[in-house]
Amino acid sequence: MTRVAVVGAGIMGANHARVLRRLPEAELTLVVDPDGPRGRALAESVGARYCADPGAVAGSAEAAVVAVPSERHAEIGVPLLEAGVDLLVEKPVATTVEDADALIEAARVNHRVLMVGHVERFNPAVLQLDGIVQDPLHLELTRMGPFSPRVTADVVLDLMIHDLELALALAGSDVERVEGMGRRERTDSLDLVTALLQFRNGVTATVTASRVGQSKIRRIELTQRTNFVVLDLVRQDLTIHRVDHNEFLAEAGVRYRQSGLVEIPYLEHRGEPLALELEHFLDCVAHRRSPRVTGVQGRRALEVALAVRQSASSPYR
């Protein structure tokens, strides 16, 4: 068993603690939060000790989940990495590239695991894409939901960054051009943003994130030369539309006809994405493996997110 601490007793920290307490690979030893009543309540509910000081983690755990506000990730994470603690840092890895670099360098120098919690990479439908993504042409990613007053970050760093990281992974290339369009509807920050991405290998992507929708939508459409793949991340299902034949016709006013096969594959992975993510993190810690989402990959997603936000915030030209 790996002794694990949770730093941050907010909503995400509580979710991590809830899952960790039932994983046989983990022993949840410590909950850290400066808010005493909140931290003690969570620690008591999961059978762990409470402490207000993150410095206590090194003596109590080999690994930690950092679920504090994103702007504090480097402040909390770098000393823990230097103390020999492996880290799972909630997304985004940081709010500045400089802070992301500080975390990456601390992990490298101290030979620690640094994983970024882009939990959608562990959605069973996304895990099923291994081997299916071969020649992508275009990606369309949509993430919408009702407004939540608890959110403090803009929609790009709060929601869209999930899909920007997914787009980078699916395209298999870096982004060379970004265009963003957005609006402020419920807050002083961006609440609805659409981004257009051009990757160096020619793949294009349209990414939309909104927190003023009326229903929860998490959807990916992947266009390839030989098929069209649709993922519903809420329902955790995947459909492949394979094209066998298409032709143009002139008779009877019919201009186009296409035939093919629809496949709904059985998902090899099942379960809650957060549980799958934490199991992967613990495996990386135990066997010193590189995680599915490294600090460098988290930094790439952050760079694109910051570019999208800057473009979406600029006046129309």
C-alpha positions in Angstrom: 0.0 0.0 0.0 1.1 3.6 -0.7 0.5 6.1 2.0 -1.3 9.1 0.4 -2.2 12.6 1.6 -4.8 14.9 0.2 -3.9 18.6 0.3 -7.0 20.7 0.0 -10.4 19.8 1.5 -12.6 21.5 -1.1 -14.9 19.7 -3.5 -12.1 18.1 -5.6 -10.1 17.2 -2.5 -13.1 15.6 -0.9 -13.8 13.6 -4.1 -10.2 12.3 -4.2 -10.4 11.4 -0.5 -13.7 9.6 -1.0 -12.1 7.4 -3.8 -8.7 6.9 -2.1 -10.3 5.5 1.1 -11.7 2.6 -0.9 -8.7 1.7 -3.1 -6.8 -1.3 -1.8 -3.6 0.1 -3.1 -3.8 3.3 -1.0 -3.7 4.2 2.7 -5.1 7.7 3.1 -3.1 9.0 6.0 -3.5 12.8 6.1 -5.8 15.6 5.0 -4.3 19.1 4.8 -6.3 22.3 4.7 -5.9 25.8 6.4 -9.6 25.8 7.1 -9.7 23.8 10.3 -13.4 22.9 10.5 -13.5 21.9 6.9 -10.3 19.9 7.0 -11.1 18.1 10.2 -14.6 17.2 9.0 -13.2 15.6 5.8 -10.4 13.8 7.7 -12.9 12.4 10.2 -15.2 11.2 7.4 -12.4 9.2 5.7 -10.5 8.0 8.8 -7.4 10.2 8.3 -5.4 12.6 10.4 -5.8 16.4 9.9 -3.1 19.0 9.7 -3.1 22.6 8.5 0.5 22.6 7.4 1.5 21.0 4.0 5.0 20.5 5.4 3.6 17.6 7.4 3.0 15.5 4.3 6.6 14.4 3.8 6.6 12.6 7.1 3.2 11.0 6.7 2.9 9.9 3.0 4.9 8.8 0.0 2.5 10.5 -2.4 0.0 13.3 -2.3 -2.9 14.8 -4.2 -2.7 18.6 -4.5 -6.3 20.0 -4.9 -5.8 23.5 -3.7 -6.6 26.6 -5.9 -4.6 26.4 -9.1 -2.6 29.5 -8.5 -1.1 27.8 -5.4 0.0 24.5 -7.1 3.7 25.5 -7.4 3.8 27.1 -3.9 2.5 23.8 -2.4 3.8 21.3 -4.9 7.5 22.3 -5.3 8.4 21.9 -1.6 6.7 18.5 -1.5 8.5 17.3 -4.6 11.8 18.5 -3.1 10.9 16.5 0.1 10.6 13.3 -2.0 6.8 13.2 -2.3 5.2 12.0 -5.6 2.4 14.3 -6.8 -0.9 14.2 -8.6 -1.7 17.9 -9.2 -5.3 18.7 -10.2 -5.7 20.5 -13.5 -4.6 22.9 -14.6 -1.0 22.1 -13.6 -0.7 25.9 -12.8 -2.0 29.2 -13.9 1.3 30.5 -15.3 3.9 28.8 -17.5 6.6 29.8 -15.0 4.8 27.9 -12.1 4.4 24.9 -14.4 8.1 24.9 -15.2 8.9 25.1 -11.5 6.9 22.0 -10.8 8.4 20.1 -13.8 11.9 21.0 -12.8 11.4 20.0 -9.2 10.0 16.6 -10.3 12.9 16.1 -12.7 15.7 17.0 -10.2 14.2 15.0 -7.4 13.2 12.0 -9.6 9.6 12.2 -8.5 6.4 11.3 -10.3 4.4 14.4 -11.4 1.0 13.7 -12.8 -1.6 16.3 -13.8 -5.2 15.4 -13.1 -6.9 15.7 -16.5 -9.5 13.2 -15.5 -11.2 12.9 -18.9 -8.1 11.1 -20.1 -9.4 8.2 -17.9 -13.0 8.3 -19.1 -13.7 4.7 -20.3 -14.8 6.0 -23.7 -11.5 8.0 -24.1 -9.4 5.0 -23.0 -11.1 2.9 -25.7 -9.7 5.3 -28.4 -6.2 3.7 -28.1 -5.8 2.0 -31.4 -8.8 3.7 -33.0 -7.2 7.1 -33.6 -5.0 6.7 -36.7 -5.4 9.5 -39.2 -7.4 12.3 -37.7 -8.5 15.2 -39.9 -10.7 17.3 -37.6 -11.8 17.3 -34.0 -14.9 18.9 -32.5 -15.1 19.0 -28.8 -18.0 20.4 -26.8 -18.3 20.9 -23.1 -21.4 22.7 -21.7 -23.3 22.9 -18.5 -25.3 25.1 -16.1 -23.6 27.9 -14.3 -22.2 27.2 -10.8 -21.5 30.1 -8.5 -18.7 28.2 -6.7 -16.4 28.5 -9.8 -13.9 31.3 -9.7 -11.7 30.6 -12.8 -12.8 31.6 -16.3 -14.4 28.9 -18.5 -11.1 28.3 -20.3 -9.1 27.2 -17.3 -12.1 25.7 -15.6 -13.7 23.6 -18.4 -12.1 24.0 -21.8 -8.6 23.0 -20.7 -9.9 19.4 -20.3 -10.7 19.4 -24.1 -7.6 21.3 -25.1 -5.5 18.6 -23.5 -7.6 15.9 -25.1 -7.2 17.6 -28.5 -3.4 17.7 -28.1 -3.4 14.0 -27.3 -5.7 13.0 -30.1 -4.1 15.2 -32.8 -0.6 13.9 -31.8 0.9 17.3 -32.6 1.6 20.7 -31.2 -0.7 23.7 -31.9 0.7 26.3 -34.3 -2.3 28.6 -34.6 -5.1 29.6 -32.1 -8.2 31.8 -32.5 -10.6 32.3 -29.7 -14.0 34.0 -29.4 -15.8 34.5 -26.2 -18.3 36.4 -24.1 -19.0 37.2 -20.4 -22.5 36.4 -19.5 -22.8 35.5 -15.8 -19.5 36.7 -14.3 -16.7 39.2 -15.0 -14.7 36.3 -16.6 -15.2 34.5 -19.8 -18.3 32.2 -19.5 -18.5 31.0 -23.1 -15.6 30.4 -25.5 -15.1 28.8 -28.9 -11.6 28.1 -30.0 -10.3 27.2 -33.5 -7.0 25.3 -33.4 -4.6 24.4 -36.2 -2.0 21.8 -35.4 1.4 21.5 -37.0 0.5 18.2 -38.7 -2.5 19.7 -40.4 -5.2 18.5 -38.0 -7.9 21.1 -37.2 -10.1 21.4 -34.1 -13.1 23.3 -32.9 -13.4 23.5 -29.1 -16.4 25.0 -27.3 -16.9 25.4 -23.6 -19.8 27.1 -21.9 -21.1 27.3 -18.3 -24.3 29.0 -19.2 -26.0 26.0 -20.9 -29.2 24.3 -19.8 -27.9 20.7 -19.8 -24.6 18.9 -19.3 -22.9 18.0 -22.5 -19.5 16.4 -22.9 -19.0 15.3 -26.5 -16.2 14.6 -28.9 -16.5 14.1 -32.7 -13.5 12.8 -34.5 -13.3 12.8 -38.3 -10.8 10.5 -39.9 -10.3 9.4 -43.5 -12.0 6.0 -43.0 -14.4 6.6 -40.2 -16.2 9.1 -38.0 -16.1 8.5 -34.2 -18.5 10.0 -31.7 -17.9 9.9 -27.9 -20.4 10.9 -25.2 -18.3 11.4 -22.1 -21.3 11.7 -19.8 -22.8 8.4 -20.9 -19.4 6.9 -21.4 -20.1 5.4 -24.8 -18.4 5.4 -28.2 -19.8 4.9 -31.7 -17.7 4.3 -34.9 -19.3 5.1 -38.3 -17.1 3.3 -40.9 -17.5 4.4 -44.5 -17.2 1.6 -47.1 -18.5 3.3 -50.2 -19.7 6.7 -51.4 -20.6 8.0 -54.8 -22.3 11.0 -56.5 -25.5 10.3 -58.4 -27.4 12.4 -60.9 -30.6 10.5 -61.3 -33.9 11.4 -59.5 -32.3 14.4 -58.0 -30.2 12.3 -55.7 -26.7 13.8 -55.5 -24.9 11.7 -53.0 -25.1 8.3 -51.5 -22.9 6.7 -48.8 -22.9 3.2 -47.2 -21.0 1.8 -44.3 -21.1 0.1 -40.9 -21.9 1.4 -37.4 -19.9 -0.1 -34.6 -20.6 0.3 -30.9 -17.6 -1.4 -29.3 -17.6 -2.9 -25.8 -15.6 -0.7 -23.5 -12.6 -2.6 -22.1 -12.4 -0.2 -19.1 -15.3 0.4 -16.8 -15.7 2.6 -13.7 -15.5 6.1 -12.4 -12.9 8.1 -14.2 -11.5 9.6 -11.0 -11.0 6.1 -9.6 -9.2 4.9 -12.8 -7.0 8.0 -12.6 -6.0 7.4 -9.0 -5.3 3.7 -9.7 -3.0 4.8 -12.5 -1.3 7.3 -10.3 -0.7 4.8 -7.6 0.7 2.3 -10.2 3.1 4.9 -11.5 4.3 5.6 -7.9 4.7 2.0 -7.0 6.5 1.0 -10.3 8.2 4.3 -11.1 6.4 4.7 -14.4 5.7 7.8 -16.4 2.0 8.9 -16.0 -0.5 9.1 -18.8 -0.6 12.9 -18.3 2.9 14.2 -17.3 3.8 17.7 -16.1 5.1 18.5 -19.6 1.8 17.5 -21.2 -0.1 19.6 -18.6 2.2 22.5 -19.4 1.4 22.2 -23.2 -2.4 22.3 -22.4 -1.9 25.3 -20.2 0.0 27.2 -22.9 -2.8 26.6 -25.4 -5.4 27.6 -22.8 -3.6 30.8 -22.1 -3.4 31.6 -25.8 -7.1 30.9 -26.3 -8.0 33.1 -23.3 -5.9 35.9 -24.6 -7.4 35.7 -28.1 -11.0 35.4 -26.8 -10.5 38.4 -24.5 -9.2 40.6 -27.3 -11.6 43.0 -29.1 -12.9 42.1 -32.5 -10.5 43.2 -35.2 
